[in-house]
Amino acid sequence: MKYRLAYLSLGEIASYSPNADERQIPRALARDFELTFFNPRALACPPEIVSAASVVPVPCSAAGGIVTRLGRVRYVWEVWKHLRRCPVDAFCSSHGMANYGVGLVLSCLVPGKWIVFCWDPPALTFRNRKGLFARGVVSFTHSFLRFCIRRCHRFVLYIHPDLLRAMQVDEVTIKSKVLMLPNGVDGAYLEEIGGRSSPDACRVGVVSVASSVKGFEYVIGAFVKAASMDSRLKLSWIGEYTEASKAYAAECARAANVAPERITFTGVLEYGAAMKAAAECGICVFAYQDIPNFRWNYVLKVGEYMALGRCTVAVDLPGVREYVRHDETGVLVRPGDVGELADTLVKLAADPEKQACLGRAAQSFIRGYRWDDIARRMTAAIGSTL
């Protein structure tokens, strides 16, 4: 007999890419457990979850793809009523403060073990802001997360456990409660995209979310410096951007006597189109900067670059170097060192054979992080908890 699990979600997970953890986790759980998925009625539910799990449309208000604050109260009420009629062995909360809060309330109201999935923890709230209020918010969210970890039965973490240590979670709790897993990569899908594309050895690609943390100026500065040394280099900024950032890039290019047309901005693309655009680049850059409480994150875009079979250049941070081995599966550069990144781009552009070699090694390495493998480890750990 399968264990019965309830899965709580407050956001429109149908809007996430097919390989995002929000969609992959419930689909993986449905293979090994009898899964009930509580989906807000006002929000869309992905077809792969509808076909795999018992979906309960919860009546509650939602706006902008997420349940409203008042709607969360209704959500808890409706889920509580359902679980009283149909008890489960455990219920699972996805990442995010709202999901943690709903899970915490239900853990006090209904029997069953509480399992938390965490990707972006509340430690990241106000990460770029200063001042007493911001520090107070961070302190509160750290305390709240510590309480949730102590309260839950299993905490599945998609970031480096050193982040929890920085948040003053004690070692006993980490060892007894935390299951550290990398985020999965839809490797077969990305390998197919990479195999169909012919990369331009002199085109540098950056998926914008991979540089959303103080990385834009760093990448642009390094690129225009490299482009002034090698006239063949081009940059594709893949994903969202602002007109101000585009103007900044053009100004930097002109100041270095580089044609602004060598920097292109694609705008927001559907996931598959964004990956295809990245696959057309010989060099893919991951440019997170070294910001406290952020440096240990698992970096999904690094895994995607590697699965595409592209040469990956990434900043040297703890969460990155577990996947990018310098001069083996990619190239590591110091965070914020514009000169080093520029020199690295020039050297790699001049050596397509090395690009291809690093890309093949990266693709082989990341095959160990496919969702099927992650799912087996995850469901085994949850089964042992139950």
N, C-alpha and C positions, 0 to 999 in steps of 0.2 A: 504493500500500500504506500502511495506517495504521501509525503508530508504536504500539508496545506499552508500556502503562503499567501499573504495579502500584500499588494504593492501599491504604495501611495505616491501620487504624482500631482503636483499643483500647476504644472506648466504645460504648454502645448508642445509635447515632445515630437509631434508630427513635423514640426518646423525644423527639427534638427536633421543633420545629414544622416544617411542610413547607417554609417559606422560610428555614430556618436554613442557614448556610454548610456545616455538616457534611453536609447532605443535598444541597444544590444543587451543590456543587463536583464530587463524583463523577458526578452526573447530567450536568452540563455536559461533563465530560471524556469521558464515554462517547459523546457525539455525534461527536467528532472524532478519538478515539483508540480503539485496541483495549484496553479497560480490564479488568483483573482486580482484583476487590475482595476483599481478605482480611478476612473478617468472623469474629470469634470465634463459634464454633459455639453457645456458651451464650447468645448475645445475639441479639436480633431484628434483621433487616435490612429497611429500608424497601422496599416493593414496587416503587417507581419505580427503585431501583437494581438489584433482582433482574431486572427486565425489560430493563434497559439494558446491564448489564455481566455479565461472567463472575464469579460469586460463588464464592469458595472458603471453605467453612466450616472455620475453623482450630480444632482441638481444644485448648482451654486453659481453665483455671479462671477464673471470673468471679464477682464478688459486687457487689451494689448497682449494677448497670448498667455496670460497668467491669472490665476484666481485672485480676486480682490481681497482686502483684509476682512471685510464683512463676510465675503464668500468663504473664507477659510473656517470661520465659525460654523457655517452651514455644512461645509465639507466634513469637519470633525463629527458633527451631529449625525449626519447621514451615514458616514462610515461606521460610527459607533453602533447605530441601530442595526446596520447590516451584520456587523460582527457579533452582536448579541444573538441574532437568529442563526448565523452560520459561523461558528467559531473557527479559528485557524490556529496552527501551531506557532506561527511567527508572522510578523508583518515587517515590511521593509520600507525605509524612507530613502528617497533619492537625495542628492546633494542640494544644498541651499538652506539658508536660515529658515525660510517658511516651512520647508519639508521637515527640518529638524524639529521645529516647534510643534507641528502637527503630530509627528511621531512621539514626541515627549508627552504631549497631552494624552494621546491614546495609550501610551505605555502605562499611564496611571489609571486608565478607565477600563481596559479590557485585558483578559488573560492572554498570554502568548509572549514569545520572546521578540525583542525589538532588534532589528539588524539595520545598520546605517551604512549607506554607500556615500562616500565622500570623494569629490574631485576638487572643486574649488571651495576650500573651507572658508568660514567667516573671518579667518585671520587676514584675508586679503581686502576686507572692507576698508575703505579710506586709505589704501596703501600709499597713494601719492599725495595725501593731504597732510598739512601740518596744523599744529595748534592744539589747545587743550581739549576742545570738543572731539576732534578726530582721535586723539589718544584715548579719550574716554570711551568712544565707540569701539575701538580696537580692544581695549581692556575688557569691556563688557562682553564682546563676542568671543574672546578667548575664554572667559569664565563660563559662558554659556556652553561652548563646545566641550570644555572639560567636564561639565556636569552631564552633558548628553553622553559622552563616552563612558562615564562611570555608570550611568543609568542603563545603557543598552547592553545587550549580550554579545554582540559582535560588531566591530567597526571596520568596514572594508575600505581601505585607503588607496587612492590612486596618486598619491604624492609621496615624497620621501618622508619616512618617520621622523627625520631630524626637524621637520617643520613642527611636529607635535612637541618635540623637546624644547624648541624655541618658544612654544606657547605654554611651557611649564607643565606638560603632561608627564606624570611620573613614570619611571621605567616599568614598575610592576603592572600598571594599567596598560602600557604599550604591549608588554609581553603577553598579558592574559587576554586582552580584548582586541588588539589591532591585527588585521590581516592586510599586509602590504602587497598590493598587486599593481603591475603597470596597467595603463589603459591599453585596451586592445587596438589592433590595426586591421582594417579590412584588406589584408595582404593580397589575396587572389585578385580582387577587383582592381587594386592599385597597380599590381604587376601587369595586368592586362593593359591598363592605360599606358603605363610606361613602355611596354613592349610595342605598342602601336605607334608611338611617337618617336620622331627623330630629333634628338636634342641638338641645339645650337651651342657649341662649346664656348662661344663668346657671349652668350646671353645669361645674365644673372637674374634669378627669380626670387621674389619674396612674397609669400602669402601674407597679407597685411595683418591678420590676427596674430601671426608669429612675431610681429614687431610692435605690438600695441603698447608695450610697456617701455616707454622712453627709447624706442629703437629707431624711429624714423630718421631723426637728424643724424644718428650714428651711421645708418646704412647709406643715406644720401651723401654724407660727407666722405665716406670711404669710397663710394662708387665714383664720384666725380674726380677724386684724386687718382683712382685707378684708371678711369677713362682718359685722363689727361696723359697717362703714360702708355696706354694701348688704345688706339683709335678704333679697334674692332669691338670693344666691349659695349654692351647694351644692358639696360635694366628694365625688367618687367615688374611693376608693383601690382600684385594680383589681389583684387578685393577692394574693400571700401577705402575711400580717401576723401579729403576735403579740398575745396578749391584753394584754401590757404596753404595747405601742404603741397599741392601741385605748383603753386606760385613760388613757394620756398625752394622746391627742387629746381625749377627753371632758373631762379636767381643764382643758386649755388653753381649750377652748370655753366651759366654765362660767365660768372666770376672766375671759373677755372678754364675758360675758353673751350668748353665742351658744348656741343649742340644740344639744346634742351630736348630735341626730338629723340635723342638716344635714351631718354627715360619715358616709358609709357605707363599709363595707368588704365587698368582694365575696367574698373568699377566693380560693383558687387556681381558675383557670378554664382550660379548654381554649383553645388559641391563638385559634381563630376566635371563641369567645365573649368572650375578653378584648378582641379588636379591635372586636367589635360594641359592647361596653360603652364603649370609648374613643370610638367613632364617635357615641355618643349624647350626648357632651359637646361643648359649643361651644368650649371652651378646653382644650387638652392641655398639660401641663407636664412638662418634662424638667429634673430637678433634681440632676444630678451636681454634686459640689463640686470645688473646685480642689485636688486632692491630687497631690503630686509623683509623677511616673511614671505618672499616670493621665489627665492632662489632654489628651492627644493622641488618645485612643481614638476610632475611628469609633463613632458613637452610633446603633445600629440603631433604637432606639425613636423617635428624631427622624424618621428616614426613614419609619417606619410611620405616625406621626402625620400627616406631610405627605402620604403616599399616600392616607390616608383623606380628605384634603381638609379637615382641621381646623386651626383657628388654633393655631399652636404657639408656646409661650413656653418659652424655653430659656436656661440659664445661658451666659454669654459666655465660651467656652473655645475654643482653637484648633481642636479637632476638630469643634466644633459650628458655628462661624461659617462654615465652608466650605459649609454647607448652609442654615443659617438666616441670611438677609440681613436686617438689622434694618429693620423696617417695610416689607419687600418680600415675603419669604417666611415671615415670622414676627416675633417680638419677642424681643430679647436683653435679659437682665437680669444684673446683677453677681452673681457667686457669693456666697452667704451674706447678701446684702442683703435682709433680710426686708421692710423698708419699701418698697423699689422693686418687689419682686414683688407685694406687696399692692396698691400703687397701680396697677400694670399690670393686675391682675385686675379691679379696680373699673372702670377706664377701658374695658377690652374688654367687660365685661359690659354696659356702658351703650351699646355701639356694635356691635350685631349685624351691621350692614352691613360694618364694617371686619373683623370676624371672618370673614365669608364671603369678602371680597376677599382677605385673607391666605391663607385656606384654598385658594382656587382657584389663586393664584399658587404656593403650596407644592406643590400636586398637579402642576401643570404642570412645575415645576422638577425634581421628583424622578423624573419619567418617564425622565430620562436615566440613572437608576441602576437600571434593571430588570435582572434576572438575565441575560436574553438578551444585553444589551449588555455586561455585565461578563464573561460567559462567552466572548464573541467575542474580547475583548481578552486574556483570560487564556489561552485556547487558542492564540492567535496568538503570544503571548510564549513559551509552552512549546514550541510548534513550532519557533520560531527557536532556542531553546536546544538542541534535539535536532538 
